[in-house]
């Protein structure tokens, strides 16, 4: 063999050998998982943490060679759609998912959007994981929506009970934006507070979402002297403004919300005045986090330059979808098969230490398993970051 021919052969063989893993990986089938939610405007932090969690986890799984479901291995492709917190755009987003052949969608992030997309999801065989709380979405005859987090009517009573028993809270007040989501959360919060024997001293004050001066809004509420001020359904953008105004009016009691918040936004918008603010956190604490969760946080941070604590919860939806599909590969393009698997589904929880399990819950709240099981972590804002106040669980 001529030397030149041998060199060409060797180079070709080496190139072929080196490309084998890449070729094998490139041959993986694609599994599209959708996201329809808000990633712009005052509530953007809610949806951004969703989308980034999905993208960070998908990139990690693809890097490991993909996800084996049945006899096929898939690369995960996240298909995002910003609904801008507009129900009409949420419908358009879900219709786009149907056109793209997507059967599993994470979102929307608010009540109106989650309710608006229900007919499209049911008609097109889409299971969706909203971060919204209307019980009718998860109660029969509805069956295509799965609550991706702990609802306010589950976390609210836990927060109020804890503060009543451990901090001496007796009087409570509620403030809500004049929108359906916050108003609904306020009503369920008032019912929970009354059920615990707390005195509701103010429960009808509202504000417009574009409000810039909250002093006249909060003044009558502060004058009622509550021990706890609840900011029902407050967006991450409005929370620091309300907190700042309440403190500047001289309010010294507790302030809480049942929505997830962004520590960076709180620090930038309210600084030291946000000290002690109580909110629902991500489904992990340093004590609970596994090495996988720690690596997820690290990868997310490197990928996006920052981390949102709420992503401790938002990472779960994609994991539930993939693990349930592994348990029943027939569900890849048939959500009825997915539903059959939910009642008995159980898999190891990679994000928590010990023998924690992924399983569907919700029997107490909805009469059927239409909620992912994640720990109820309640945080307190201290020194520019969230610290765990207590951890609970939902049935």
Secondary structure, 3 states (H helix, E strand, C coil): CCHHHHHHHHHHHHHHHHHHHHHHHHCCEEEEEEEEECCCCCCHHHHHHHHHHHHHHHHHHHHCCCEEECCEEEEEEEEEEECCCCHHHHHHHHHHHHHCCCCEEEECCCHHHHHHCHHHHHHHCCEEECCCCCHHHCCCCCCCECECCCCHHHHHHHHHHHHHHHHCCCEEEEEEECCHHHHHHHHHHHHHHHHCCCEEEEEEEEECCCCCCCHHHHHHHHHCCCCEEEEECCCHHHHHHHHHHHHHCCCCCEEECCCCCCHHHHHHHHHHHHCCCEEECCCCCCCCECHHHHHHHHHHHHHHCCCCCCHHHHCHHHHHHHHHHHHCHHHHHCHHHHHHHHCCCCEECCCECCCCEECEECHHHHCCCCEECCCEEEEEEECCEEEEEEEECCC
